[in-house]
Amino acid sequence: MTHLVLEEFFQGWPPAGKSVLHIAPEECLRKLLSARFQTCHSADLLKKNVDFQEDLQDLSFPDSSYDALLVSRVLTVPPNLAACLDEIRRILKPGGVAIIAESYTRSRTEEFGEWRNDRSRIIGLDLIEEISSRFGKVEHYFSGRYPGEYRLDNLMRGEGLPVDDYPDPVRIPGKGFQDLVVIAHV
């Protein structure tokens, strides 16, 4: 899904000559990012095969260090979500973008107040409001905009029946929920 979004987004925001920081990098995106951006760095707090060992809540990079930052399925982990969003915004250059892919399965984010199953929270659609409060423009890329053979629809079953109690606009009636990638512009 993120690959599809990036290919579409790059048509109007060319990454040539720009820099990207890929947080908790997925191998499947490294080739694309390295080929498109002049500078492609990776960072993670625990992974060893990255350029920088960094905590997303307190990045060591100077203000306005990167043109783009990509983070996917990570914001459920760090205890301080607000600090993560502030750091993402801080290190982006004017005209930069944050590409944020999460599973939005609730209307409101559920904070655990403790560490559960390697997570601090379940992400809700209210995260988009938090992102919007820090950025000038926010775009939404739903998986439903792509051909079925390429998109990831999360088809959920409980006791043999479809689960579709997810919030609109991610809900797929009678099936589950669709993915959403948010691109936030500085």
C-alpha positions as CSV (number, residue, x, y, z in Angstrom):
1,M,0.0,0.0,0.0
2,T,2.7,2.5,1.0
3,H,4.6,1.7,-2.2
4,L,1.5,2.5,-4.3
5,V,0.9,5.7,-2.4
6,L,4.6,6.8,-2.9
7,E,4.5,6.1,-6.6
8,E,1.4,8.2,-7.0
9,F,2.6,11.0,-4.7
10,F,6.0,11.3,-6.4
11,Q,4.2,12.3,-9.6
12,G,3.4,15.6,-8.1
13,W,6.2,15.8,-5.5
14,P,9.4,14.7,-7.2
15,P,11.9,13.3,-4.7
16,A,15.0,13.7,-6.9
17,G,17.7,15.8,-5.1
18,K,15.9,15.4,-1.8
19,S,16.5,13.5,1.4
20,V,14.4,11.0,3.3
21,L,14.5,9.5,6.8
22,H,12.9,6.1,6.9
23,I,11.9,5.1,10.5
24,A,11.8,1.4,11.3
25,P,12.6,0.7,7.7
26,E,10.8,-2.1,5.7
27,E,13.1,-3.9,3.3
28,C,10.4,-3.8,0.6
29,L,10.6,0.0,0.5
30,R,14.4,0.5,0.7
31,K,15.0,0.0,-3.0
32,L,12.3,2.5,-4.0
33,L,13.5,5.1,-1.6
34,S,17.2,4.7,-2.4
35,A,16.5,4.9,-6.1
36,R,14.3,8.1,-5.9
37,F,15.9,10.2,-3.2
38,Q,19.4,11.7,-3.3
39,T,19.9,10.9,0.4
40,C,18.1,7.9,2.0
41,H,18.8,7.3,5.7
42,S,17.2,4.8,8.0
43,A,16.7,4.9,11.8
44,D,15.3,2.7,14.5
45,L,15.8,2.4,18.3
46,L,16.4,-1.3,18.3
47,K,17.2,-2.6,14.8
48,K,20.9,-2.9,14.0
49,N,20.8,-2.7,10.2
50,V,20.0,1.0,10.1
51,D,22.1,4.2,9.6
52,F,21.1,5.6,13.0
53,Q,20.0,4.2,16.3
54,E,17.4,6.8,17.2
55,D,14.4,7.2,19.5
56,L,11.5,8.8,17.5
57,Q,10.4,10.6,20.7
58,D,13.8,12.5,20.9
59,L,15.7,12.5,17.6
60,S,19.2,13.8,17.6
61,F,19.0,15.5,14.1
62,P,19.0,19.3,13.8
63,D,15.8,21.2,12.9
64,S,14.9,21.0,9.2
65,S,17.2,18.1,8.4
66,Y,15.1,16.1,5.9
67,D,12.7,16.7,3.0
68,A,10.7,13.6,3.9
69,L,10.1,11.2,6.7
70,L,8.4,7.8,6.3
71,V,7.0,6.0,9.3
72,S,4.8,2.9,9.0
73,R,3.1,1.0,11.8
74,V,5.3,2.5,14.5
75,L,3.3,5.1,16.3
76,T,1.6,2.5,18.4
77,V,4.9,1.7,20.2
78,P,6.6,4.8,21.7
79,P,5.0,5.9,25.0
80,N,4.9,9.6,24.1
81,L,2.9,10.0,20.9
82,A,2.9,13.8,21.0
83,A,6.7,13.9,21.3
84,C,7.0,11.6,18.2
85,L,4.7,13.9,16.1
86,D,6.6,17.0,17.3
87,E,9.9,15.4,16.4
88,I,8.7,14.4,13.0
89,R,7.6,18.0,12.3
90,R,10.7,19.5,13.8
91,I,13.2,17.6,11.5
92,L,11.4,18.3,8.3
93,K,12.5,21.2,6.0
94,P,10.0,23.8,4.7
95,G,8.1,22.1,1.9
96,G,8.8,18.7,3.4
97,V,6.4,15.8,4.0
98,A,5.7,13.2,6.6
99,I,4.4,9.9,5.2
100,I,2.5,8.2,8.0
101,A,1.0,4.7,7.5
102,E,-1.0,3.3,10.4
103,S,-4.0,1.1,11.0
104,Y,-6.8,3.3,12.2
105,T,-9.2,0.9,13.9
106,R,-10.9,3.2,16.3
107,S,-12.4,6.7,16.3
108,R,-10.3,7.7,19.2
109,T,-6.8,6.5,20.1
110,E,-6.8,4.1,23.0
111,E,-3.8,4.7,25.3
112,F,-2.9,1.7,27.4
113,G,-1.0,3.6,30.1
114,E,1.3,0.6,30.2
115,W,3.2,-1.6,27.8
116,R,0.9,-4.3,26.3
117,N,2.0,-6.7,23.6
118,D,4.9,-4.4,22.6
119,R,2.5,-1.5,22.2
120,S,1.5,1.6,24.1
121,R,-1.8,2.3,22.2
122,I,-4.2,1.4,19.5
123,I,-4.4,4.2,16.9
124,G,-7.7,6.0,16.2
125,L,-8.7,8.5,13.5
126,D,-8.1,11.3,16.0
127,L,-4.4,10.8,15.2
128,I,-5.2,12.6,11.9
129,E,-6.4,15.6,13.9
130,E,-3.1,15.6,15.9
131,I,-1.1,15.4,12.7
132,S,-3.2,18.2,11.1
133,S,-2.5,20.5,14.1
134,R,1.2,20.3,13.4
135,F,1.2,20.5,9.6
136,G,-0.2,22.9,6.9
137,K,-1.9,20.4,4.7
138,V,-2.8,16.7,5.1
139,E,-3.7,14.3,2.3
140,H,-5.5,10.9,2.8
141,Y,-4.7,7.9,0.6
142,F,-7.2,5.1,1.3
143,S,-6.5,1.6,0.0
144,G,-9.9,1.7,-1.8
145,R,-8.5,4.0,-4.4
146,Y,-6.2,1.3,-5.8
147,P,-7.1,-1.8,-7.8
148,G,-8.1,-4.8,-5.6
149,E,-5.1,-6.9,-6.6
150,Y,-2.7,-4.3,-5.2
151,R,-4.4,-3.0,-2.1
152,L,-4.5,-4.4,1.4
153,D,-8.0,-4.6,2.8
154,N,-8.0,-5.9,6.4
155,L,-10.7,-8.6,6.2
156,M,-11.5,-9.4,9.8
157,R,-13.5,-12.3,11.2
158,G,-14.7,-13.0,14.7
159,E,-16.4,-16.3,15.6
160,G,-16.6,-17.0,11.8
161,L,-18.5,-13.8,11.0
162,P,-17.2,-10.6,9.4
163,V,-16.2,-7.8,11.8
164,D,-17.0,-4.4,10.5
165,D,-17.4,-2.2,13.6
166,Y,-14.6,0.1,12.4
167,P,-15.1,3.8,12.1
168,D,-16.1,5.5,8.8
169,P,-14.3,6.3,6.6
170,V,-12.0,3.2,7.0
171,R,-14.8,0.7,7.5
172,I,-15.5,-1.8,4.7
173,P,-19.1,-2.9,5.5
174,G,-19.4,-6.6,6.2
175,K,-15.7,-7.2,5.8
176,G,-13.3,-5.1,8.0
177,F,-11.3,-1.9,7.4
178,Q,-9.1,-0.4,4.6
179,D,-5.6,0.9,5.0
180,L,-4.9,4.7,5.2
181,V,-1.7,6.5,4.5
182,V,-1.5,10.1,5.5
183,I,0.9,12.6,3.9
184,A,1.4,15.7,5.9
185,H,3.0,18.8,4.3
186,V,5.1,21.3,6.2
